[in-house]
Amino acid sequence: MWKQLYEWGKWLLFLAQETRQNRADIKELRNEVEKLTAAMQRLAYEVQRNKENEAHEREKMALKLENEMLKFERRLSAGKPSEEQKDQD
């Protein structure tokens, strides 16, 4: 009987130690998950900002291209004699 009581006590101490270790492991894992979550949020924020910046850059480039095309058209029309001037010559 004493031997069985000793074995149960030993088993109980083992389970208590395992429980403490599991709690410590869970706490550490929670901290790691929190850090990973924060890192993912930062990455998502940066990706969103990059998308917005790229969209703005594309818009600026399109506007610059349109502006240059309008300037070119203006130069072409300024250099071309009008139909009235052709008839007078």
C-alpha positions in Angstrom: 0.0 0.0 0.0 2.8 2.4 0.8 4.4 1.7 -2.4 1.3 2.4 -4.3 0.8 5.7 -2.4 4.4 6.6 -3.1 3.8 5.9 -6.9 0.6 8.0 -6.9 2.5 10.9 -5.1 5.3 10.6 -7.6 2.8 10.6 -10.5 1.0 13.6 -9.0 4.2 15.6 -8.7 5.1 14.6 -12.3 1.7 15.9 -13.5 2.1 19.1 -11.5 5.5 19.7 -13.1 4.1 18.9 -16.5 1.2 21.3 -15.9 3.5 24.1 -14.9 5.7 23.5 -18.0 2.6 23.4 -20.2 1.4 26.7 -18.8 4.8 28.3 -19.4 4.9 27.0 -22.9 1.4 28.3 -23.6 2.3 31.7 -22.3 5.4 31.8 -24.5 3.4 30.7 -27.5 0.8 33.4 -26.8 3.5 36.0 -26.7 4.9 34.7 -30.0 1.5 34.8 -31.6 1.0 38.4 -30.4 4.3 39.4 -32.0 3.5 37.6 -35.2 0.1 39.3 -35.3 1.6 42.7 -34.8 4.2 42.0 -37.6 1.4 40.9 -39.9 -0.6 44.0 -39.2 2.5 46.2 -40.0 3.1 44.3 -43.2 -0.6 44.6 -44.3 -0.4 48.3 -43.6 2.8 48.7 -45.6 1.3 46.7 -48.5 -1.8 48.9 -48.5 0.4 52.1 -48.5 2.5 50.7 -51.3 -0.7 50.0 -53.4 -1.9 53.5 -52.8 1.5 55.0 -53.6 1.7 53.0 -56.8 -1.8 54.0 -57.8 -0.9 57.7 -57.3 2.3 57.3 -59.3 0.3 55.7 -62.2 -2.2 58.5 -62.1 0.6 61.1 -62.1 2.3 59.4 -65.1 -1.0 59.2 -67.0 -1.6 62.9 -66.3 2.0 63.8 -67.5 1.5 61.8 -70.6 -1.8 63.5 -71.3 -0.2 66.9 -70.7 2.6 66.1 -73.1 0.2 64.9 -75.7 -1.8 68.1 -75.4 1.4 70.2 -75.7 2.3 68.3 -78.8 -1.1 68.7 -80.4 -1.0 72.4 -79.7 2.4 72.7 -81.4 1.1 70.8 -84.4 -2.0 72.9 -84.7 0.1 76.2 -84.3 2.5 75.2 -87.0 -0.2 74.2 -89.5 -1.6 77.0 -91.7 -5.4 77.2 -91.4 -7.7 76.5 -94.4 -8.4 80.2 -94.8 -4.7 81.0 -95.1 -4.2 78.3 -97.7 -7.1 79.7 -99.8 -5.6 83.2 -99.7 -2.2 82.1 -101.1 
